[in-house]
Amino acid sequence: MVVSVDTPAEHVFASVKEDNPMSVKMTSTVASSSTFGSGAMDAARGLDALLALGAMSDWRCAISSAQAFERRFEETGNIDDITQVISHYESAVSSVPPGLDMLPAISNNLGNSYLSRFKRTGDLQDNDRAISHHQSVVESTPSGHPNLPTYFNNLGSSYLGRFECTGDLQYIDHAIFYHRSAVESTPSGHANLPRWFNILGTSYLCRFECTGDLQDIDHAISHHQNAVESTPSGHADLPGRFHDLGNSYKCRFERTGNLQDIDRAISHHQRAVESTPSGHADLSSRFNNLGNSYKSRFERTGNLQDIDRAISHHQSAVKSTPSGHTELPHRPADLPRWFNNLGTSYLCRFECTGDLQDIDHAISHQQSAIESIPSGHPNLPTCFSNLGNSYMRRFERTGNLQDIDRAISHHLSAVESTPSGHADLPARFNNLGNSYTCRFERTGDLQDIDRAISHRQSAVESTPSGHTELPIFFMNLGHSYHLRSRCTHYFPDVQNSIASYRRGAEANGTPSTRLQSAKHAAMLSSVHDHSHCLTDFALAISLLSEVAGLEQTIHRRHANLHGHSHLVGSAVATALHCDKADLALEWLEQGRCLVWNQLNQLRTPIDNLRIRSPSLADRFIKVASALESYGTRPASSIPSSHATLAEEIRLQDDTRKHTLHATEYRQLLKEIRDLPDFHDFLQPPQATNLLSSLPSDGPVILFNVHETRCDALAVIAGIEEPLHIPLVNFSLVQAERLQKTLQCDLLNQRDVEDGDRAVRRYFRDPPSMSFVLQELWCNVVQPILEALGYSYHSDPSDRRRIWWCPTGPLAFLPLHAAGIYGSEYQPGSCVSDFVVSSYTPTVRSLNDKFIASSTSSRCTSLVLISQPNTPGLRSIPSTRTETHALEALMTGTAIDALLLEDSKATREKVTAEIKSRSWVHFACHGVQDVHQPLESGLCLHDGRLELLEIMKQQIPNPDLAFLSACQTSKGDLKLSEEVVHLAAGMLAAGYRGVVGTMWSISDMHGPKFATEFYQNLLRENGSEGLDSARAAYALDYATKKVRETLGKGNTAFMTWVPYVHFGY
């Protein structure tokens, strides 16, 4: 993989700060010119009248003239006016009587005027004169003079302007020295102190952007924070100070990767924009840097909403910049900077979406920026690098060799024009290496890959330890070594590739990049370095939970896990190849159902912790509760491209708090694990722990279906190690073929004449389901039962239980119904002849449900929910028959049954009732949303009760949920390892058992399944209550009774096979 990284234009020239960092403070010792009127034009006319009368001495006249032109310059920006200011101040300096103590103040203002003209023209001679005058003023002013802090500040600002134009570090060192002197010589509470704090912070920020020294950015944040805190609410300078504090937080985030910093940056930039009036000169820069912060967070999280927002704010920066900003003759103005940043945001979005319009926009805007910036300007290398990135990305998409040649040319220009030791130089080496790698992959020219390795090595060697970009640089270097090894077969290149990937995985940085590096290292070492490959896979597996970070919403966590499902399969296959069945078990548990496990951990009982440390227990409950609340925010709470700034600020505040709680949670875990006997608190379970808590009434069968091998692991109570069962006659290709047959050929084409409980279907008569079930029996289930030593029992009551824990394509196949049916059936040729089947998402989940069932009593409260005529959906009249029959069945028993149907079954009412009753039965439409799996749900009278809403429920005594609806355990193909379906959601909500359906079910046969199920439970328990521990047996019995009425055709299979049991 080739990853481009740079420090785009926001770094140096996109940080137009509050008051402008080069702004100066005129001293009050010069006589006021208020005599001349309130406006600049009135002042100039009044001045002319006084001069005609000869009413003023020469030097006083000169000062008044200078101040009048100065006010007019501030209003018009006319260079001629600031030139007049300089001329009049020079006259005043030359004509002041000897010994007059006003000379330093006048000289200071002359220096300020030169600095103002330098800011507009970029003429270094003006800056030299500004420094000279400010230096002489400082040297001639005695210590303790009230104007000395102002003189220090203005001299520092002159040096800062010189640094921003030349990039010479000696000037920023001088700027910091004098700005710090201004702060230290100003008494606490002085009105100017917030201003000095802010400008000192800006100087430290500028030096950090050049050197990367973390102490500098910490100082910058501290001083900017002081400036904000000491500025009164409503002060005109406060928006700019929010803006500068946001810049500092953003820069530290890009160095350390701490998400709290970028959340704070966005919040402060939002406040700056919100409080800046329309038409304000600094509004465009504040829009720009808000966009920059969103872009930085997008590069960490991959959330498209952030890059959309970045583009929107960068466009606002462009639109709010006056056209005159592009017409300055010597110094690049704001608009080219904003164009560059807008182009970079388009580039970022293109890298995620592949939309060619985005990359064309990126190149166009970045090209315009370069054409508007003079040769030698310190920001030009950044623009070269960004434009090179865009050409490279377009080449990857179109294959046009002209684009990659342009990319290399621009990246070379970026490297050659960046001073040695500059903080951005490693990224520019990296990008140059990326372009050479791209051209090598197209042309095969070994010189290109040699150059790529050389430049990427330079990037790694010049990057400080701990920098967040190191994982990307190491990963890219590893990629180049790997490419060359494939061409030359030179084994040291393979070794260097693995070593680089490992260092990328271990370095501080974005979890997704580290995971990619770890995966590359593991895949290569599994072929070339067997002694270390298990260590590589272990790191990769552990990084999955960081990619699905608790600081993200559940929607975002699932999105982040896309594309990583094959990792666990590869790791487990490698562990089994090395005869490490216990490690394979641990990785199957650790690498699957990550989001469910995170949710369960937030709800974990902490009785032992409360005994040891009540305060830590209270903090844990508070933070865990907040994390669950923020994590289960719906997708609609993410900013849309049409959100107002006020809405955006409110949502960003939620994001910031979410990140804060996630950070506090990690710190709490560390504190808890430091306690005696708590070192493994909420750590991934070891095999010994998993095996010690299993139910005794049957094994759990875990599967791993990989391209190199297929295996089952049987974990059995009382057995110290998992039993490894190779499935030698089964393959990933077979599993995928069976899944396709079931999903595409059978389910999408079948026709149930009496209707079903799905929202919509399009069917024909199916091919043979018996083929799928026979293949599963012969190649998967029968070998497992034989390995377990199970034999056929003519008496069904002698059968043991079994829990299936499938992965990959097997997660969508009916293992519980595997067998040979029809005329070829013989006793002992289907799974139900041997065992009673259930499913479980993980072993840990089953253990938890088993432990919970041991303390539960029989259920005596049941809520029945029926929706025969859901508004907008097809009628399913048998749901009314079903629930009325169940209500009648409970009459005369100890079970209190409440029926909610039609308009009484609203989302609010149902949610309230399932919290007060331990058993729930749904008879309604159900749907698995293929685009947004968390929006899958049960269709009630006023809308869908979604999976995400179900997950949020914390039910006091949940026992069993019977989901007599379609697709309630179907799952999502893209997240097969996460088990994202309604049945799993009910388990996450706390239910010990769930009856669900793998696909759409027959409305006509629903009542038969339900009544047979509950009649069996009532017969077993008398009428004293319902025992969920017998639910799997009751479903097995109900299935048998329904099968007796169906016959042996394909329609019969489609009717009874989908019903499944989850949990204990």
C-alpha positions, -999 to +999 in steps of 0.1 A: +000+000+000+012+035-008+001+062+016+009+098+011+014+121+040+023+157+041+018+187+063-006+206+040-009+243+037-026+248+070+007+246+088+026+278+081+006+301+060-029+288+068-026+299+104-036+336+101-038+343+137-059+366+160-048+402+157-022+388+132+009+375+150+029+404+136+005+429+149+019+457+169+008+480+197+011+518+192+020+536+223-002+561+240+026+586+245+022+600+210-004+628+210-039+617+200-053+628+166-089+628+177-090+665+169-092+656+132-125+638+133-137+602+137-132+590+101-100+586+082-112+609+054-123+636+079-089+633+096-070+639+064-092+669+055-088+683+091-050+679+088-048+698+056-067+727+072-044+728+102-013+727+081-027+757+060-031+777+092+004+768+105-011+759+138+013+730+146+050+726+151+068+705+124+073+673+144+037+674+159+023+680+125+042+651+111+028+628+139-007+639+133-003+634+096+011+600+101-018+590+124-044+603+099-030+583+070-026+553+093-063+553+100-071+556+064-047+528+056-065+506+081-098+513+063-087+511+027-055+490+026-040+514+001-002+510+000+002+547-008-013+555+026+011+534+046+040+549+026+027+583+036+026+571+072+063+561+070+073+594+054+056+615+081+070+594+110+105+597+095+100+635+094+089+634+130+119+614+141+143+638+123+126+669+136+120+661+173+140+684+195+171+668+212+164+653+246+126+650+241+115+617+258+089+610+230+116+599+205+114+562+215+076+561+210+078+578+176+106+555+165+085+525+177+056+537+155+079+542+126+090+505+130+054+495+132+047+513+099+076+495+081+063+462+095+028+470+082+041+477+048+062+446+048+031+426+057+015+439+025+044+438+001+068+412+014+097+436+008+125+424+032+141+458+033+110+471+051+114+443+076+150+451+081+141+487+088+113+476+112+137+454+132+163+482+132+139+508+146+123+484+171+158+473+183+170+508+189+138+516+208+142+486+231+179+494+237+171+531+246+142+524+270+151+519+306+141+488+325+108+492+342+095+517+318+057+512+313+061+511+275+090+485+275+067+454+272+051+470+241+085+476+226+096+440+233+064+427+217+068+448+186+104+438+181+094+402+185+067+406+159+092+421+134+114+390+139+084+367+136+075+384+103+111+379+091+109+342+100+076+336+083+090+351+051+125+333+052+120+302+074+154+310+091+152+296+126+174+323+142+146+348+136+119+328+154+143+323+183+147+361+186+109+365+183+103+341+212+129+358+233+113+392+229+077+381+231+086+362+263+102+394+276+070+413+269+050+388+290+075+387+319+077+425+321+039+430+322+022+430+356-005+405+363-040+418+354-027+443+329-050+448+299-022+440+274-012+407+290-037+385+272-024+399+239+012+392+248+003+356+259-014+350+226+015+363+205+040+344+225+020+313+220+019+320+182+057+323+181+062+289+199+037+274+175+056+287+145+089+272+158+072+239+165+059+237+130+095+241+118+113+219+144+087+195+157+099+200+193+071+189+216+081+213+243+073+242+219+038+231+211+031+225+248+043+260+255+021+273+227-010+257+241-003+269+276+002+305+265-028+305+241-049+290+269-038+318+292-047+343+266-083+328+262-088+325+300-077+361+306-098+377+279-132+389+290-163+373+274-175+394+245-141+410+239-134+417+202-101+397+203-116+366+219-126+349+186-091+352+173-077+337+205-101+307+203-088+304+167-051+304+177-057+279+206-074+256+181-044+258+158-021+248+186-042+218+196-044+207+160-007+208+156-001+188+187-026+162+175-007+158+143+024+151+163+010+128+190-022+115+176-042+122+208-078+125+197-087+148+226-064+174+210-082+174+176-116+174+193-105+205+213-091+221+181-124+217+163-144+230+192-122+261+195-122+268+158-160+264+158-163+290+185-140+313+166-161+311+135-194+314+154-183+346+172-167+363+141-191+387+124-199+383+087-176+404+066-148+404+092-113+404+076-103+372+096-134+352+089-119+334+059-088+323+078-111+310+106-132+290+081-100+277+066-085+264+098-118+249+110-117+230+077-081+220+084-090+205+118-119+185+103-095+172+076-070+161+103-096+142+122-108+125+090-072+113+083-073+096+117-109+082+118-118+079+081-152+094+088-165+108+055-186+134+073-155+150+086-139+155+051-172+167+037-173+193+064-136+202+058-144+208+021-175+229+030-155+252+054-126+255+029-151+266+003-165+291+028-129+304+033-125+309-005-160+326-008-154+350+021-120+362+009-121+395-011-108+392-046-083+420-039-063+395-018-050+380-049-035+412-063-006+419-040+026+422-060+052+406-038+036+385-011+012+356-015-022+365-001-048+345+016-068+332-014-039+310-029-035+294+006-072+286+009-072+272-026-043+249-017-061+236+014-094+232-005-075+211-030-059+190-003-093+182+012-106+172-022-076+149-025-084+133+009-119+126-002-108+112-035-086+088-016-116+075+002-143+076-025-124+074-058-145+101-074-124+115-103-141+149-100-126+153-066-090+146-078-095+170-107-107+197-083-077+190-061-052+194-089-069+226-102-070+243-069-034+233-059-021+244-093-037+278-088-021+281-054+014+274-068+011+299-096+002+326-071+031+321-047+065+337-054+097+316-058+115+311-026+086+315-003+088+290+026+052+277+020+060+268-016+074+233-008+041+224+009+022+233-022+046+214-044+042+183-022+004+185-021+001+189-059+025+160-063+003+138-041-027+147-063-010+139-095+002+106-080-034+096-069-048+104-103-021+083-119-031+054-097-066+057-110-061+065-147-026+051-154-016+082-173+023+082-171+023+120-175+006+123-141+032+102-123+061+121-140+045+154-129+041+139-094+078+130-092+088+164-105+067+183-079+078+160-051+115+166-061+108+203-060+093+200-025+123+181-011+149+203-028+133+235-015+128+223+021+156+232+045+176+204+062+161+197+096+127+211+088+098+192+105+081+186+072+111+171+054+104+135+064+069+136+049+083+151+017+109+123+014+081+098+020+059+113-007+087+113-032+093+077-024+056+070-030+057+085-065+088+065-075+071+034-061+040+041-082+061+045-114+080+013-107+048-007-103+038+005-138+071+004-156+092-022-137+122+001-138+144-011-109+160+024-106+127+038-095+122+012-067+158+018-056+151+055-054+118+049-036+136+028-009+163+055-005+138+083+000+115+063+022+145+054+043+154+091+046+118+097+058+121+071+086+156+083+097+147+119+099+114+114+118+116+118+157+107+088+178+070+089+188+059+109+158+024+098+146+035+095+110+062+069+117+038+039+112+030+052+077+066+058+068+077+024+080+048+007+062+056+024+030+093+015+033+083-021+040+061-021+009+090-009-013+113-036+000+086-062-006+081-050-042+118-052-049+121-086-034+094-099-057+113-087-087+149-096-076+142-125-052+168-110-029+160-124+006+175-095+026+148-073+010+122-097+024+138-095+058+139-057+056+103-056+045+091-076+075+113-056+099+099-023+085+063-035+088+069-047+124+083-013+134+053+004+118+030-018+138+048-011+171+052+027+166+028+054+180+002+064+154-031+059+138-044+024+149-057+016+114-022+022+099-005+002+126-030-027+120-022-026+083+015-028+091+009-057+115-011-076+090+016-072+063+043-083+088+022-113+099+014-125+064+050-123+052+064-139+084+040-168+081+058-177+049+094-165+056+098-162+094+078-190+112+095-184+145+080-149+149+048-151+129+026-159+159+039-128+176+031-107+146-005-121+144-009-115+182-001-078+177-025-075+148-053-092+166-048-068+196-050-038+174-084-047+161-100-033+193-081+000+189-094+003+154-129-002+168-121+024+194-145+032+223-142+069+213-162+061+182-199+055+178-210+019+172-218+028+136-183+041+131-167+010+148-185-013+125-174+008+095-138+007+107-138-031+109-148-035+073-120-052+054-104-068+084-125-100+087-100-122+070-073-113+096-087-135+123-091-164+099-055-162+088-042-159+124-062-189+135-052-210+105-015-202+113-020-210+150-035-244+141-008-251+116+016-246+146-005-269+168-015-241+190-052-249+195-054-229+227-040-198+210-065-203+181-093-203+206-081-171+223-078-153+189-113-165+178-127-149+209-105-118+209-109-110+172-147-115+168-178-097+181-156-068+191-184-043+194-206-067+214-177-075+237-170-037+242-207-032+252-207-061+275-175-049+292-191-016+299-219-035+317-196-060+335-205-067+372-179-051+395-189-065+429-153-076+437-139-042+426-164-024+449-152-044+478-115-035+471-120+001+460-155+017+462-143+049+447-128+033+416-160+012+412-181+044+413-159+061+388-159+030+365-197+028+365-201+066+358-176+065+329-189+032+315-224+045+315-214+077+297-194+058+271-223+035+264-246+065+260-223+083+236-213+052+217-249+043+209-257+077+194-277+071+162-261+078+128-283+109+124-263+126+151-233+129+127-231+163+110-246+164+075-233+186+048-263+208+054-260+212+092-259+247+106-228+258+125-248+258+158-259+221+151-223+213+142-210+228+174-235+209+195-226+176+178-189+184+181-193+189+218-207+154+221-177+141+201-153+159+224-170+145+255-171+110+240-133+111+234-127+125+269-147+096+285-128+071+264-095+085+276-107+084+312-119+048+307-085+037+296-068+054+325-093+038+349-085+003+335-049+010+341-055+020+377-078-010+384-053-034+369-026-020+392-046-033+421-036-066+437-055-095+421-070-073+393-043-075+367-066-093+343-096-071+348-114-069+314-084-083+296-090-107+267-098-141+282-072-169+282-081-204+270-080-217+306-105-192+317-129-199+288-127-237+294-133-234+331-167-218+328-184-239+302-218-255+306-216-292+313-245-303+290-227-301+257-197-288+237-192-255+219-180-259+183-160-230+168-151-228+131-124-213+111-128-212+073-097-201+056-083-203+020-055-227+032-075-249+055-108-254+074-110-264+110-133-269+140-124-265+176-145-283+202-144-268+237-158-292+263-164-288+300-138-308+320-113-309+291-082-288+296-075-281+259-097-275+228-102-305+206-089-297+171-110-312+143-095-306+108-123-305+082-102-321+055-131-324+030-143-288+033-129-256+019-135-219+018-146-222-019-172-248-009-185-227+020-189-196-003-206-217-029-231-231-004-237-196+010-243-183-025-267-212-033-287-204-001-287-166-003-290-161-040-306-192-055-329-202-027-338-173-004-340-146-031-361-168-055-384-188-033-422-183-032-443-188-001-478-188-012-493-179+021-470-149+025-442-143+050-431-119+077-405-100+057-410-065+045-408-074+008-397-105-013-395-115-049-395-153-053-397-183-076-398-220-068-363-228-053-338-254-063-330-281-037-323-270-002-315-307+005-283-303-014-271-275+010-280-295+041-264-327+027-232-309+019-230-295+054-237-329+069-212-349+050-183-324+050-188-304+082-212-317+109-208-355+106-170-353+109-174-332+141-199-356+157-176-386+148-146-368+164-167-362+195-176-399+196-213-392+195-237-420+185-272-421+174-298-423+202-333-437+194-346-420+225-346-382+218-344-374+255-309-389+256-295-363+233-269-338+246-268-301+236-244-286+212-235-249+205-224-238+171-201-208+168-196-203+131-174-178+113-172-164+077-196-180+052-206-207+077-223-180+098-250-178+072-256-216+067-280-238+088-256-261+106-284-270+130-304-286+102-275-304+084-284-339+073-296-362+046-334-360+041-360-375+019-359-411+005-322-414+014-327-406+050-316-433+075-315-429+113-283-412+123-280-392+091-290-357+104-278-335+132-310-337+152-306-374+156-276-368+178-279-334+195-301-304+203-286-274+186-281-238+197-259-210+185-236-186+204-217-155+191-187-164+213-177-188+240-175-160+265-211-150+257-223-185+263-204-188+296-220-155+308-255-167+299-249-201+316-237-184+348-267-161+347-291-190+343-279-208+373-292-180+396-325-174+377-359-186+386-388-196+363-404-167+344-439-157+354-442-125+333-446-124+296-454-097+270-468-107+237-465-082+208-485-086+176-486-065+144-510-082+119-516-049+100-485-027+104-491+006+086-475+006+051-466-031+052-484-063+040-509-079+063-497-110+082-530-121+099-516-152+115-496-131+140-530-123+156-539-160+157-504-167+172-505-143+201-541-149+209-534-186+211-505-179+234-525-156+256-551-183+260-524-209+267-511-189+296-546-186+312-548-207+343-510-208+348-488-187+371-477-166+341-489-131+338-492-125+300-498-090+286-508-087+249-499-056+229-512-055+194-520-031+166-519+005+178-510-005+214-477-019+202-458+013+198-420+016+202-424+035+235-449+011+250-430-020+239-397-006+252-413+001+286-429-033+289-399-054+280-381-036+309-407-048+333-412-083+321-385-109+317-399-128+287-409-112+254-426-127+223-427-107+190-450-117+161-445-091+134-426-081+104-388-081+107-361-068+084-323-070+081-311-037+067-283-046+042-270-010+040-272+000+077-273-033+097-277-014+130-310-001+116-324-036+112-354-041+134-389-053+143-417-034+127-441-020+152-472+002+148-453+035+147-421+024+131-391+001+134-377-009+168-341-009+156-312-030+166-293-001+180-322+009+202-325-027+215-288-028+223-292+003+245-318-014+267-307-025+302-334-049+313-335-058+350-342-095+346-341-105+310-348-142+304-359-151+268-369-133+236-389-152+210-386-133+177-413-148+155-404-124+126-383-126+095-345-123+093-339-119+131-306-138+130-297-133+094-266-111+100-247-088+077-224-103+050-198-075+053-196-080+091-199-117+095-174-118+123-194-092+142-227-111+143-248-080+136-284-092+138-314-088+161-309-121+180-274-110+190-288-076+199-312-093+223-283-112+238-264-080+242-294-065+260-291-092+285-315-120+275-302-154+284-317-170+253-333-160+220-353-178+194-347-162+160-350-168+123-322-170+097-345-158+069-381-150+061-406-173+077-441-184+068-469-164+083-492-194+081-470-217+101-459-192+127-487-200+152-479-238+150-442-232+159-451-209+188-479-229+204-459-262+202-429-244+217-448-230+247-469-261+252-437-282+256-422-257+281-454-258+301-456-296+301-420-297+314-425-272+342-461-279+351-477-245+351-454-228+375-435-207+350-413-208+319-377-221+321-355-206+294-329-232+300-353-257+283-359-234+253-335-252+229-353-285+236-387-268+232-377-254+198-364-288+188-397-303+197-418-276+180-397-281+148-403-318+149-441-313+152-442-287+124-422-310+101-448-338+106-474-315+090-452-303+061-441-333+041-407-335+025-406-309-003-384-279-006-411-256+007-410-276+039-373-270+044-378-233+038-405-233+065-388-251+094-350-247+088-348-209+096-359-213+133-328-212+156-319-208+192-292-186+206-277-185+241-282-209+270 
